[in-house]
């Protein structure tokens, strides 16, 4: 589905700004919002482009630069932090060879730090795109990454 089809699927109401931005970002293979898409949203909703940029820049789930196919968001809020979320991020960085906010050269993974994901009962936790993973261990991380690589290969 192209960008204009996605935008046209929403009524031209300001309240639809966040759902439209989510839909556009989810639809982009590099998981981000392009300048062109933000301009199209502003035109559709008849709102100022700077407002659209402000909203897209405010929420950490939106990105204005290209990211990986899988966005790994590791919670580093207090409950997860007490259960070694920093170690989880270190292990991820070690396996993938990238730091926080970076994307693997193959464009597959981006690692980000997140605020509380609202699933503290399964801390330490992370989300990969819209899927939640909890009770993470160094071992389970490796399994999850392998599964994601297999899923990507099966898409081909
Ligand atoms: S503190 Fe990590 S999910 Fe709440």
Boltz pocket constraint, residues with backbone or C-beta under 6 A from the ligand:
constraints:
  - pocket:
      binder: B
      contacts: [[A, 75], [A, 76], [A, 77], [A, 78], [A, 79], [A, 80], [A, 81], [A, 115], [A, 116], [A, 117], [A, 118], [A, 119], [A, 120], [A, 121], [A, 123], [A, 124], [A, 125]]
      max_distance: 6.0
